[in-house]
Amino acid sequence: MTGNRKPFIPKAGALAVLAAALALATAGCGTEDDVGNPESSLSLDEATAPLEGASPELTAVRDEANELLDGGPDAFEERLAELEGTPVVVNKWASWCGPCRAEFPYFQSQASERGAEVAFLGVGSNDSEDALATFLEQLPLPYPSYLDPDQEIAKELGGATQAFPATAFYDSSGELVFTHNGQYSSEEDLAAEIDRYAK
């Protein structure tokens, strides 16, 4: 009897739904060629300049500007604990991710402007240390990034393992309050979410 079954062929409407779901699942992913090479809003000297008038914890973040830090989830969680009392913005990125490159100047600018009140951290996920370092030579950050080749840290960011980029917001009590999956289309959009969630 099983030999008489007809093969299942999805109707056109079902195929359209499947295509839309796949498009959503891969939203935010892309290559460097998808966005070109946006201009850095900071030089390396500007990104690594000492932070004036900030708490010791925020000064320590700036002292590691543009560095790639090892230690995995334990080191990342320890840093979050040290920053309790201060809101934290965590951006997950990769060198091969075109949308990450496109939004990097927004993070450079906002972290430079708000670094004395809000902690910024990066998480370089699903990528090699050499590739991440090359990326940071072109677009230096005024904060450090944690190496996360196997996305162990990304799992702590509110389900942000699939989306590239992704940005997690922690309030001053250390609670994860929001995760933005995908690219910010403007610095104003990023600034608005920092105002809303990084309190």
Contact map, one row per residue, 1 for C-alpha under 8 A:
1111100000000000000000000000000000000000000000000000000000000000000000000000000000000000000000000000000000000000000000000000000000000000000000000000000000000000000000000000000000000000000000000000000
1111100000000000000000000000000000000000000000000000000000000000000000000000000000000000000000000000000000000000000000000000000000000000000000000000000000000000000000000000000000000000000000000000000
1111100000000000000000000000000000000000000000000000000000000000000000000000000000000000000000000000000000000000000000000000000000000000000000000000000000000000000000000000000000000000000000000000000
1111110000000000000000000000000000000000000000000000000000000000000000000000000000000000000000000000000000000000000000000000000000000000000000000000000000000000000000000000000000000000000000000000000
1111111000000000000000000000000000000000000000000000000000000000000000000000000000000000000000000000000000000000000000000000000000000000000000000000000000000000000000000000000000000000000000000000000
0001111100000000000000000000000000000000000000000000000000000000000000000000000000000000000000000000000000000000000000000000000000000000000000000000000000000000000000000000000000000000000000000000000
0000111110000000000000000000000000000000000000000000000000000000000000000000000000000000000000000000000000000000000000000000000000000000000000000000000000000000000000000000000000000000000000000000000
0000011111000000000000000000000000000000000000000000000000000000000000000000000000000000000000000000000000000000000000000000000000000000000000000000000000000000000000000000000000000000000000000000000
0000001111100000000000000000000000000000000000000000000000000000000000000000000000000000000000000000000000000000000000000000000000000000000000000000000000000000000000000000000000000000000000000000000
0000000111110110000000000000000000000000000000000000000000000000000000000000000000000000000000000000000000000000000000000000000000000000000000000000000000000000000000000000000000000000000000000000000
0000000011111110000000000000000000000000000000000000000000000000000000000000000000000000000000000000000000000000000000000000000000000000000000000000000000000000000000000000000000000000000000000000000
0000000001111111000000000000000000000000000000000000000000000000000000000000000000000000000000000000000000000000000000000000000000000000000000000000000000000000000000000000000000000000000000000000000
0000000000111111100000000000000000000000000000000000000000000000000000000000000000000000000000000000000000000000000000000000000000000000000000000000000000000000000000000000000000000000000000000000000
0000000001111111110000000000000000000000000000000000000000000000000000000000000000000000000000000000000000000000000000000000000000000000000000000000000000000000000000000000000000000000000000000000000
0000000001111111111000000000000000000000000000000000000000000000000000000000000000000000000000000000000000000000000000000000000000000000000000000000000000000000000000000000000000000000000000000000000
0000000000011111111100000000000000000000000000000000000000000000000000000000000000000000000000000000000000000000000000000000000000000000000000000000000000000000000000000000000000000000000000000000000
0000000000001111111110000000000000000000000000000000000000000000000000000000000000000000000000000000000000000000000000000000000000000000000000000000000000000000000000000000000000000000000000000000000
0000000000000111111111000000000000000000000000000000000000000000000000000000000000000000000000000000000000000000000000000000000000000000000000000000000000000000000000000000000000000000000000000000000
0000000000000011111111100000000000000000000000000000000000000000000000000000000000000000000000000000000000000000000000000000000000000000000000000000000000000000000000000000000000000000000000000000000
0000000000000001111111110000000000000000000000000000000000000000000000000000000000000000000000000000000000000000000000000000000000000000000000000000000000000000000000000000000000000000000000000000000
0000000000000000111111111000000000000000000000000000000000000000000000000000000000000000000000000000000000000000000000000000000000000000000000000000000000000000000000000000000000000000000000000000000
0000000000000000011111111100000000000000000000000000000000000000000000000000000000000000000000000000000000000000000000000000000000000000000000000000000000000000000000000000000000000000000000000000000
0000000000000000001111111110000000000000000000000000000000000000000000000000000000000000000000000000000000000000000000000000000000000000000000000000000000000000000000000000000000000000000000000000000
0000000000000000000111111110000000000000000000000000000000000000000000000000000000000000000000000000000000000000000000000000000000000000000000000000000000000000000000000000000000000000000000000000000
0000000000000000000011111110000000000000000000000000000000000000000000000000000000000000000000000000000000000000000000000000000000000000000000000000000000000000011000000000000000000000000000000000000
0000000000000000000001111111100000000000000000000000000000000000000000000000000000000000000000000000000000000000000000000000000000000000000000000000000000000000011000000000000000000000000000000000000
0000000000000000000000111111100000000000000000000000000000000000000000000000000000000000000000000000000000000000000000000000000000000000000000000000000000000000001000000000000000000100000000000000000
0000000000000000000000000111110000000000000000000000000000000000000000000000000000000000000000000010000000000000000000000000000000000000000000000000000000000000001110000000000000001110000000000000000
0000000000000000000000000111111000000000000000000000000000000000000000000000000000000000000000001110000000000000000000000000000000000000000000000000000000000000001110000000000000000100000000000000000
0000000000000000000000000001111101000000000000000000000000000000000000000000000000000000000000011110000000000000000000000000000000000000000000000000000000000000000000000000000000000000000000000000000
0000000000000000000000000000111111100000000000000000000000000000000000000000000000000000000000011110000000000000000000000000000000000000000000000000000000000000000000000000000000000000000000000000000
0000000000000000000000000000011111111000000000000000000000000000000000000000000000000000000000111110100000000000000000000000000000000000000000000000000000000000000000000000000000000000000000000000000
0000000000000000000000000000001111110000000000000000000000000000000000000000000000000000000000000100000000000000000000000000000000000000000000000000000000000000000000000000000000000000000000000000000
0000000000000000000000000000011111110000000000000000000000000000000000000000000000000000000000000110000000000000000000000000000000000000000000000000000000000000000000000000000000000000000000000000000
0000000000000000000000000000001111111100000000000000000000000000000000000000000000000000000000000110110000000000000000000000000000000000000000000000000000000000000000000000000000000000000000000000000
0000000000000000000000000000000111111100000000000000000000000000000000000000000000000000000000000100000000000000000000000000000000000000000000000000000000000000000000000000000000000000000000000000000
0000000000000000000000000000000100111110000000000000000000000000000000000000000000000000000000000000110000000000000000000000000000000000000000000000000000000000000000000000000000000000000000000000000
0000000000000000000000000000000000111111000000000000000000000000000000000000000000000000000000000000110010000000000000000000000000000000000000000000000000000000000000000000000000000000000000000000000
0000000000000000000000000000000000001111100000000000000000000000000000000000000000000000000000000000000010000000000000000000000000000000001000000000000000000000000000000000000000000000000000000000000
0000000000000000000000000000000000000111111000000000000000000000000000000000000000000000000000000000000110010000000000000000000000000000011100000000000000000000000000000000000000000000000000000000000
0000000000000000000000000000000000000011111000000000000000000000000000000000000000000000000000000000000010011000000000000000000000000000001000000000000000000000000000000000000000000000000000000000000
0000000000000000000000000000000000000001111111100000000000000000000000000000000000000000000000000000000010011000000000000000000000000000001110000000000000000000000000000000000000000000000000000000000
0000000000000000000000000000000000000001111111100000000000000000000000000000000000000000000000000000000000000000000000000000000000000000001100000000000000000000000000000000000000000000000000000000000
0000000000000000000000000000000000000000011111110000000000000000000000000000000000000000000000000000000000000000000000000000000000000000100110000000000000000000000000000000000000000000000000000000000
0000000000000000000000000000000000000000011111111000000000000000000000000000000000000000000000000000000000000000000000000000000000000000000000000000000000000000000000000000000000000000000000000000000
0000000000000000000000000000000000000000011111111000000000000000000000000000000000000000000000000000000000000000000000000000000000000000000001000000000000000000000000000000000000000000000000000000000
0000000000000000000000000000000000000000011111111000000000000000110000000000000000000000000000000000000000010001000000000000000000000000000111100000000000000000000000000000000000000000000000000000000
0000000000000000000000000000000000000000000111111100000000000111110000000000000000000000000000000000000000000000000000000000000000000000000011000000000000000000000000000000000000000000000000000000000
0000000000000000000000000000000000000000000011111110000000000100000000000000000000000000000000000000000000000000000000000000000000000000000000000000000000000000000000000000000000000000000000000000000
0000000000000000000000000000000000000000000000011111000000100110000000000000000000000000000000000000000000000000000000000000000000000000000000000000000000000000000000000000000000000000000000000000000
0000000000000000000000000000000000000000000000001111110000100110000000000000000000000000000000000000000000000000001100000000000000000000000000000000000000000000000000000000000000000000000000000000000
0000000000000000000000000000000000000000000000000111110000100000000000000000000000000000000000000000000000000000000100000000000000000000000000000000000000000000000000000000000000000000000000000000000
0000000000000000000000000000000000000000000000000011111000000000000000000000000000000000000000000000000000000000000100000000000000000000000000000000000000000000000000000000000000000000000000000000000
0000000000000000000000000000000000000000000000000011111111100000000000000000000000000000000000000000000000000000000110000000000000000000000000000000000000000000000000000000000000000000000000000000000
0000000000000000000000000000000000000000000000000000111111100000000000000000000000000000000000000000000000000000000100000000000000000000000000000000000000000000000000000000000000000000000000000000000
0000000000000000000000000000000000000000000000000000011111110000000000000000000000000000000000000000000000000000000000000000000000000000000000000000000000000000000000000000000000000000000000000000000
0000000000000000000000000000000000000000000000000000011111111000000000000000000001100000000000000000000000000000000000000000000000000000000000000000000000000000000000000000000000000000000000000000000
0000000000000000000000000000000000000000000000000000011111111100000000000000000000100000000000000000000000000000001111100000000000000000000000000000000000000000000000000000000000000000000000000000000
0000000000000000000000000000000000000000000000000111011111111110000000000000000000000000000000000000000000000000000100000000000000000000000000000000000000000000000000000000000000000000000000000000000
0000000000000000000000000000000000000000000000000000000111111111000000000000000000000000000000000000000000000000000000000000000000000000000000000000000000000000000000000000000000000000000000000000000
0000000000000000000000000000000000000000000000000000000011111111100000000000000000000000000000000000000000000000000000110000000000000000000000110000000000000000000000000000000000000000000000000000000
0000000000000000000000000000000000000000000000011110000001111111100000000000000000000000000000000000000000000000001000000000000000000000000001110000000000000000000000000000000000000000000000000000000
0000000000000000000000000000000000000000000000010110000000111111100000000000000000000000000000000000000000000000000000000000000000000000000000100000000000000000000000000000000000000000000000000000000
0000000000000000000000000000000000000000000000010000000000011111111000000000000000000000000000000000000000000000000000000000000000000000000000110000000000000000000000000000000000000000000000000000000
0000000000000000000000000000000000000000000000110000000000001111111000000000000000000000000000000000000000000000000000000000000000000000000011110000000000000000000000000000000000000000000000000000000
0000000000000000000000000000000000000000000000110000000000000001111100000000000000000000000000000000000000000000000000000000000000000001000111111000000000000000000000000000000000000000000000000000000
0000000000000000000000000000000000000000000000000000000000000001111110000000000000000000000000000000000000000000000000000000000000000000000000111000000000000000000000000000000000000000000000000000000
0000000000000000000000000000000000000000000000000000000000000000011111000000000000000000000000000000000000000000000000000000000010001000000000011110000000000000000000000000000000000000000000000000000
0000000000000000000000000000000000000000000000000000000000000000001111100000000000000000000000000000000000000000000000000000000000000000000000011110000000000000000000000000000000000000000000000000000
0000000000000000000000000000000000000000000000000000000000000000000111110010000000000000000000000000000000000000000000000000000000000000000000000110000000000000000000000000000000000000000000000000000
0000000000000000000000000000000000000000000000000000000000000000000011111111000000000000000000000000000000000000000000000000000000000000000000000110000000000000000000000000000000000000000000000000000
0000000000000000000000000000000000000000000000000000000000000000000001111111000000000000000000000000000000000000000000000000000000000000000000000111000110000000000000000000000000000000000000000000000
0000000000000000000000000000000000000000000000000000000000000000000000111111100000000000000000000000000000000000000000000000000000000000000000000000000110000000000000000000000000000000000000000000000
0000000000000000000000000000000000000000000000000000000000000000000000111111110000000000000000000000000000000000000000000000000000000000000000000000000000000000000000000000000000000000000000000000000
0000000000000000000000000000000000000000000000000000000000000000000001111111111000000000000000000000000000000000000000000000000000000000000000000000000000000000000000000000000000000000000000000000000
0000000000000000000000000000000000000000000000000000000000000000000000111111111100000000000000000000000000000000000000000000000000000000000000000100000010000000000000000000000000000000000000000000000
0000000000000000000000000000000000000000000000000000000000000000000000001111111110000000000000000000000000000000000000000000000000000000000000000000000000000000000000000000000000000000000000000000000
0000000000000000000000000000000000000000000000000000000000000000000000000111111111000000000000000000000000000000000000000000000000000000000000000000000000000000000000000000000000000000000000000000000
0000000000000000000000000000000000000000000000000000000000000000000000000011111111100000000000000000000000000000000000000000000000000000000000000000000000000000000000000000000000000000000000000000000
0000000000000000000000000000000000000000000000000000000000000000000000000001111111110001000000000000000000000000000000000000000000000000000000000000000000000000000000000000010000000000000000000000000
0000000000000000000000000000000000000000000000000000000000000000000000000000111111110000000000000000000000000000000000000000000000000000000000000000000000000000000000000000010000000000000000000000000
0000000000000000000000000000000000000000000000000000000010000000000000000000011111110000000000000000000000000000000000000000000000000000000000000000000000000000000000000000000000000000000000000000000
0000000000000000000000000000000000000000000000000000000011000000000000000000001111111111000000000000000000000000000000100000000000000000000000000000000000000000000000000000010000000000000000000000000
0000000000000000000000000000000000000000000000000000000000000000000000000000000111111110000000000000000000000000000000000000000000000000000000000000000000000000000000000001110000000000000000000000000
0000000000000000000000000000000000000000000000000000000000000000000000000000000000111110000000000000000000000000000000000000000000000000000000000000000000000000000000000001110000000000000000000000000
0000000000000000000000000000000000000000000000000000000000000000000000000000000000111111000000000000000000000000000011100000000000000000000000000000000000000000000000000011110000000000000000000000001
0000000000000000000000000000000000000000000000000000000000000000000000000000000000111111100000000000000000000000000011100000000000000000000000000000000000000000000000001111110000000000000000000000011
0000000000000000000000000000000000000000000000000000000000000000000000000000000100100111110000000000000000000000000001111000000000000000000000000000000000000000000000001111010000000000000000000000010
0000000000000000000000000000000000000000000000000000000000000000000000000000000000000011111000000000000000000000000001111000000000000000000000000000000000000000000000111100000000000000000000000100010
0000000000000000000000000000000000000000000000000000000000000000000000000000000000000001111100000000000000000000000000011110000000000000000000000000000000000000000000111000000000000000000000000000000
0000000000000000000000000000000000000000000000000000000000000000000000000000000000000000111110000000000000000000000000011110000000000000000000000000000000000000000011110000000000000000000000000000000
0000000000000000000000000000000000000000000000000000000000000000000000000000000000000000011111000000000000000000000000000111100000000000000000000000000001000000000111100000000000000000000000000000000
0000000000000000000000000000000000000000000000000000000000000000000000000000000000000000001111101001000000000000000000000111100000000000000000000000000000000000000111000000000000000000000000000000000
0000000000000000000000000000000000000000000000000000000000000000000000000000000000000000000111111001000000000000000000000001111000010000000000000000000000000000000110000000000000000000000000000000000
0000000000000000000000000000000100000000000000000000000000000000000000000000000000000000000011111101100000000000000000000000001000110010000000000000000000000000000000000000000000000000000000000000000
0000000000000000000000000000011100000000000000000000000000000000000000000000000000000000000001111100000000000000000000000000001000000000000000000000000000000000000000000000000000000000000000000000000
0000000000000000000000000000111100000000000000000000000000000000000000000000000000000000000011111111100000000000000000000000000000000000000000000000000000000000000110000000000000000000000000000000000
0000000000000000000000000000111111110000000000000000000000000000000000000000000000000000000000111111110000000000000000000000000000000000000000000000000000000000000000000000000000000000000000000000000
0000000000000000000000000001111101100000000000000000000000000000000000000000000000000000000000001111111000000000000000000000000000000000000000000000000000000000000110000000000000000110000000000000000
0000000000000000000000000000000000000000000000000000000000000000000000000000000000000000000011101111111100000000000000000000000000000000000000000000000000000000000110000000000000000010000000000000000
0000000000000000000000000000000100101100000000000000000000000000000000000000000000000000000000101111111110000000000000000000000000000000000000000000000000000000000000000000000000000000000000000000000
0000000000000000000000000000000000101100000000000000000000000000000000000000000000000000000000000111111110000000000000000000000000000000000000000000000000000000000000000000000000000010000000000000000
0000000000000000000000000000000000000000000000000000000000000000000000000000000000000000000000000011111111100000000000000000000000000000000000000000000000000000000000000000000000000011111000000000000
0000000000000000000000000000000000000001000000000000000000000000000000000000000000000000000000000001111111110000000000000000000000000000001000000000000000000000000000000000000000000000000000000000000
0000000000000000000000000000000000000111110000000000000000000000000000000000000000000000000000000000111111111000000000000000000000000000001000000000000000000000000000000000000000000000000000000000000
0000000000000000000000000000000000000000000000000000000000000000000000000000000000000000000000000000001111111100000000000000000000000000000000000000000000000000000000000000000000000000011001000000000
0000000000000000000000000000000000000000000000000000000000000000000000000000000000000000000000000000001111111110000000000000000000000000000010000000000000000000000000000000000000000000001000000000000
0000000000000000000000000000000000000001110000100000000000000000000000000000000000000000000000000000000111111111000000000000000000000000000111000000000000000000000000000000000000000000000000000000000
0000000000000000000000000000000000000000110000000000000000000000000000000000000000000000000000000000000011111111100000000000000000000000000000000000000000000000000000000000000000000000000000000000000
0000000000000000000000000000000000000000000000000000000000000000000000000000000000000000000000000000000001111111111000000000000000000000000000000000000000000000000000000000000000000000001000100000000
0000000000000000000000000000000000000000000000000000000000000000000000000000000000000000000000000000000000111111111001110000000000000000000001100000000000000000000000000000000000000000000000000000000
0000000000000000000000000000000000000000000000100000000000000000000000000000000000000000000000000000000000011111111000000000000000000000000001000000000000000000000000000000000000000000000000000000000
0000000000000000000000000000000000000000000000000000000000000000000000000000000000000000000000000000000000001111111100000000000000000000000000000000000000000000000000000000000000000000000000000000000
0000000000000000000000000000000000000000000000000000000000000000000000000000000000000000000000000000000000000111111111000000000000000000000000000000000000000000000000000000000000000000000000000000000
0000000000000000000000000000000000000000000000000010000001000100000000000000000000000000000000000000000000000111111111110000000000000000000000000000000000000000000000000000000000000000000000000000000
0000000000000000000000000000000000000000000000000011111001100000000000000000000000000000000000000000000000000000111111100000000000000000000000000000000000000000000000000000000000000000000000000000000
0000000000000000000000000000000000000000000000000000010001000000000000000000000000000110000000000000000000000000011111100000000000000000000000000000000000000000000000000000000000000000000000000000000
0000000000000000000000000000000000000000000000000000000001000000000000000000000000000111100000000000000000000010011111110000000000000000000000000000000000000000000000000000000000000000000000000000010
0000000000000000000000000000000000000000000000000000000001001000000000000000000000100111100000000000000000000010001111111000000000000000000000000000000000000000000000000000000000000000000000000000000
0000000000000000000000000000000000000000000000000000000000001000000000000000000000000001111000000000000000000010001001111100000000000000000000100000000000000000000000000000000000000000000000000000000
0000000000000000000000000000000000000000000000000000000000000000000000000000000000000001111000000000000000000000000000111110000000000000000000111100000000000000000000000000000000000000000000000000000
0000000000000000000000000000000000000000000000000000000000000000000000000000000000000000011110000000000000000000000000011111000000000000000000111100000000000000000000000000000000000000000000000000000
0000000000000000000000000000000000000000000000000000000000000000000000000000000000000000011110000000000000000000000000001111100000000000000000001111000011000000000000000000000000000000000000000000000
0000000000000000000000000000000000000000000000000000000000000000000000000000000000000000000111000000000000000000000000000111111000010000000000001111100000000000000000000000000000000000000000000000000
0000000000000000000000000000000000000000000000000000000000000000000000000000000000000000000111000000000000000000000000000011111000000000000000000011111001000000000000000000000000000000000000000000000
0000000000000000000000000000000000000000000000000000000000000000000000000000000000000000000001000000000000000000000000000001111100000000000000000001111000000000000000000000000000000000000000000000000
0000000000000000000000000000000000000000000000000000000000000000000000000000000000000000000001110000000000000000000000000001111110110000000000000001100000000000000000000000000000000000000000000000000
0000000000000000000000000000000000000000000000000000000000000000000000000000000000000000000000000000000000000000000000000000011111110000000000000000100000000000000000000000000000000000000000000000000
0000000000000000000000000000000000000000000000000000000000000000000100000000000000000000000000000000000000000000000000000000001111111000000000000010000000000000000000000000000000000000000000000000000
0000000000000000000000000000000000000000000000000000000000000000000000000000000000000000000000000000000000000000000000000000000111111100000000000000000000000000000000000000000000000000000000000000000
0000000000000000000000000000000000000000000000000000000000000000000000000000000000000000000000100000000000000000000000000000001111111110000000000000000000000000000000000000000000000000000000000000000
0000000000000000000000000000000000000000000000000000000000000000000000000000000000000000000001100000000000000000000000000001001111111111000000000000000000000000000000000000000000000000000000000000000
0000000000000000000000000000000000000000000000000000000000000000000100000000000000000000000000000000000000000000000000000000000011111111100000000000000000000000000000000000000000000000000000000000000
0000000000000000000000000000000000000000000000000000000000000000000000000000000000000000000000000000000000000000000000000000000001111111110000000000000000000000000000000000000000000000000000000000000
0000000000000000000000000000000000000000000000000000000000000000000000000000000000000000000000100000000000000000000000000000000000111111111000000000000000000000000000000000000000000000000000000000000
0000000000000000000000000000000000000000000000000000000000000000010000000000000000000000000000000000000000000000000000000000000000011111111110000000000000000000000000000000000000000000000000000000000
0000000000000000000000000000000000000000000100000000000000000000000000000000000000000000000000000000000000000000000000000000000000001111111100000000000000000000000000000000000000000000000000000000000
0000000000000000000000000000000000000001000000000000000000000000000000000000000000000000000000000000000000000000000000000000000000000111111100000000000000000000000000000000000000000000000000000000000
0000000000000000000000000000000000000011111000000000000000000000000000000000000000000000000000000000000110000000000000000000000000000011111110000000000000000000000000000000000000000000000000000000000
0000000000000000000000000000000000000001011100100000000000000000010000000000000000000000000000000000000000010000000000000000000000000001111111000000000000000000000000000000000000000000000000000000000
0000000000000000000000000000000000000000010100110000000000000000110000000000000000000000000000000000000000110000000000000000000000000001001111110000000000000000000000000000000000000000000000000000000
0000000000000000000000000000000000000000000001110000000000000100110000000000000000000000000000000000000000010011000000000000000000000000000111110000000000000000000000000000000000000000000000000000000
0000000000000000000000000000000000000000000000100000000000001111111000000000000000000000000000000000000000000010000000011100000000000000000011111000000000000000000000000000000000000000000000000000000
0000000000000000000000000000000000000000000000000000000000001101111110000000000000000000000000000000000000000000000000001100000000000000000011111100000000000000000000000000000000000000000000000000000
0000000000000000000000000000000000000000000000000000000000000000011110000000000000000000000000000000000000000000000000001111000000000000000000111110000000000000000000000000000000000000000000000000000
0000000000000000000000000000000000000000000000000000000000000000000111110001000000000000000000000000000000000000000000001111000000000000000000011111000000000000000000000000000000000000000000000000000
0000000000000000000000000000000000000000000000000000000000000000000111110000000000000000000000000000000000000000000000000011100010000000000000001111100000000000000000000000000000000000000000000000000
0000000000000000000000000000000000000000000000000000000000000000000000010000000000000000000000000000000000000000000000000011111000000000000000000111111111000000000000000000000000000000000000000000000
0000000000000000000000000000000000000000000000000000000000000000000000000000000000000000000000000000000000000000000000000001111100000000000000000011111100000000000000000000000000000000000000000000000
0000000000000000000000000000000000000000000000000000000000000000000000000000000000000000000000000000000000000000000000000000110000000000000000000001111100000000000000000000000000000000000000000000000
0000000000000000000000000000000000000000000000000000000000000000000000000000000000000000000000000000000000000000000000000000110000000000000000000001111111100000100000000000000000000000000000000000000
0000000000000000000000000000000000000000000000000000000000000000000000011000000000000000000000000000000000000000000000000000000000000000000000000001111111110000000000000000000000000000000000000000000
0000000000000000000000000000000000000000000000000000000000000000000000011001000000000000000000000000000000000000000000000010000000000000000000000001001111111000000000000000000000000000000000000000000
0000000000000000000000000000000000000000000000000000000000000000000000000000000000000000000100000000000000000000000000000010100000000000000000000001001111111111100000000000000000000000000000000000000
0000000000000000000000000000000000000000000000000000000000000000000000000000000000000000000000000000000000000000000000000000000000000000000000000000001111111111100000000000000000000000000000000000000
0000000000000000000000000000000000000000000000000000000000000000000000000000000000000000000000000000000000000000000000000000000000000000000000000000000111111111000000000000000000000000000000000000000
0000000000000000000000000000000000000000000000000000000000000000000000000000000000000000000000000000000000000000000000000000000000000000000000000000000011111111000000110000000100100000000000000000000
0000000000000000000000000000000000000000000000000000000000000000000000000000000000000000000000000000000000000000000000000000000000000000000000000000000001111111000000010000000101100000000000000000000
0000000000000000000000000000000000000000000000000000000000000000000000000000000000000000000000000000000000000000000000000000000000000000000000000000000001111111110000000000000000000000000000000000000
0000000000000000000000000000000000000000000000000000000000000000000000000000000000000000000000000000000000000000000000000000000000000000000000000000000001111111111101000000000000101000000000000000000
0000000000000000000000000000000000000000000000000000000000000000000000000000000000000000000000000000000000000000000000000000000000000000000000000000001001100011111100000000000000000000000000000000000
0000000000000000000000001100000000000000000000000000000000000000000000000000000000000000000000000000000000000000000000000000000000000000000000000000000000000011111100000000000000000000000000000000000
0000000000000000000000001111100000000000000000000000000000000000000000000000000000000000000000000000000000000000000000000000000000000000000000000000000000000001111111000000000000001100000000000000000
0000000000000000000000000001100000000000000000000000000000000000000000000000000000000000000111001011000000000000000000000000000000000000000000000000000000000001111111000000000000001110000000000000000
0000000000000000000000000001100000000000000000000000000000000000000000000000000000000000001111001011000000000000000000000000000000000000000000000000000000000000001111100000000000001110000000000000000
0000000000000000000000000000000000000000000000000000000000000000000000000000000000000000001110000000000000000000000000000000000000000000000000000000000000000001001111110000000000111110000000000000000
0000000000000000000000000000000000000000000000000000000000000000000000000000000000000000111100000000000000000000000000000000000000000000000000000000000000001000000011111000000000111100000000000000000
0000000000000000000000000000000000000000000000000000000000000000000000000000000000000000111000000000000000000000000000000000000000000000000000000000000000001100000001111100000111110000000000000000000
0000000000000000000000000000000000000000000000000000000000000000000000000000000000000011110000000000000000000000000000000000000000000000000000000000000000000000000000111110000111100000000000000100110
0000000000000000000000000000000000000000000000000000000000000000000000000000000000000011100000000000000000000000000000000000000000000000000000000000000000000000000000011111111111000000000000000000110
0000000000000000000000000000000000000000000000000000000000000000000000000000000000000111000000000000000000000000000000000000000000000000000000000000000000000000000000001111111110000000000000000000111
0000000000000000000000000000000000000000000000000000000000000000000000000000000000011111000000000000000000000000000000000000000000000000000000000000000000000000000000000111111000000000000000000000011
0000000000000000000000000000000000000000000000000000000000000000000000000000000000011110000000000000000000000000000000000000000000000000000000000000000000000000000000000111111000000000000000000000000
0000000000000000000000000000000000000000000000000000000000000000000000000000000110111111000000000000000000000000000000000000000000000000000000000000000000000000000000000111111100000000000000000000000
0000000000000000000000000000000000000000000000000000000000000000000000000000000000000000000000000000000000000000000000000000000000000000000000000000000000000000000000000111111110000000000000000000000
0000000000000000000000000000000000000000000000000000000000000000000000000000000000000000000000000000000000000000000000000000000000000000000000000000000000001100000000011110011111100000000000000000000
0000000000000000000000000000000000000000000000000000000000000000000000000000000000000000000000000000000000000000000000000000000000000000000000000000000000000000000000011110001111100000000000000000100
0000000000000000000000000000000000000000000000000000000000000000000000000000000000000000000000000000000000000000000000000000000000000000000000000000000000000100000000011100000111110000000000000000100
0000000000000000000000000000000000000000000000000000000000000000000000000000000000000000000000000000000000000000000000000000000000000000000000000000000000001101000001111000000111111000000000000000000
0000000000000000000000000000000000000000000000000000000000000000000000000000000000000000000000000000000000000000000000000000000000000000000000000000000000000000000001110000000001111100000000000000000
0000000000000000000000000001000000000000000000000000000000000000000000000000000000000000000000000000000000000000000000000000000000000000000000000000000000000001001111100000000000111110000000000000000
0000000000000000000000000011100000000000000000000000000000000000000000000000000000000000000000000010000000000000000000000000000000000000000000000000000000000000001111100000000000011111000000000000000
0000000000000000000000000001000000000000000000000000000000000000000000000000000000000000000000000011011000000000000000000000000000000000000000000000000000000000000111000000000000001111100000000000000
0000000000000000000000000000000000000000000000000000000000000000000000000000000000000000000000000000001000000000000000000000000000000000000000000000000000000000000000000000000000000111111011000000000
0000000000000000000000000000000000000000000000000000000000000000000000000000000000000000000000000000001000000000000000000000000000000000000000000000000000000000000000000000000000000011111010000000000
0000000000000000000000000000000000000000000000000000000000000000000000000000000000000000000000000000001001000000000000000000000000000000000000000000000000000000000000000000000000000001111111000000000
0000000000000000000000000000000000000000000000000000000000000000000000000000000000000000000000000000001001100100000000000000000000000000000000000000000000000000000000000000000000000001111111100000000
0000000000000000000000000000000000000000000000000000000000000000000000000000000000000000000000000000000000000000000000000000000000000000000000000000000000000000000000000000000000000000011111110000000
0000000000000000000000000000000000000000000000000000000000000000000000000000000000000000000000000000000000000000000000000000000000000000000000000000000000000000000000000000000000000001111111111000000
0000000000000000000000000000000000000000000000000000000000000000000000000000000000000000000000000000000001000000000000000000000000000000000000000000000000000000000000000000000000000001011111111100000
0000000000000000000000000000000000000000000000000000000000000000000000000000000000000000000000000000000000000100000000000000000000000000000000000000000000000000000000000000000000000000001111111110000
0000000000000000000000000000000000000000000000000000000000000000000000000000000000000000000000000000000000000000000000000000000000000000000000000000000000000000000000000000000000000000000111111111000
0000000000000000000000000000000000000000000000000000000000000000000000000000000000000000000000000000000000000000000000000000000000000000000000000000000000000000000000000000000000000000000011111111110
0000000000000000000000000000000000000000000000000000000000000000000000000000000000000000100000000000000000000000000000000000000000000000000000000000000000000000000000001000000000000000000001111111110
0000000000000000000000000000000000000000000000000000000000000000000000000000000000000000000000000000000000000000000000000000000000000000000000000000000000000000000000000000000000000000000000111111111
0000000000000000000000000000000000000000000000000000000000000000000000000000000000000000000000000000000000000000000000000000000000000000000000000000000000000000000000000000000000000000000000011111111
0000000000000000000000000000000000000000000000000000000000000000000000000000000000000000000000000000000000000000000000000000000000000000000000000000000000000000000000001110000011000000000000001111111
0000000000000000000000000000000000000000000000000000000000000000000000000000000000000011100000000000000000000000000001000000000000000000000000000000000000000000000000001111000000000000000000001111111
0000000000000000000000000000000000000000000000000000000000000000000000000000000000000110000000000000000000000000000000000000000000000000000000000000000000000000000000000011000000000000000000000011111
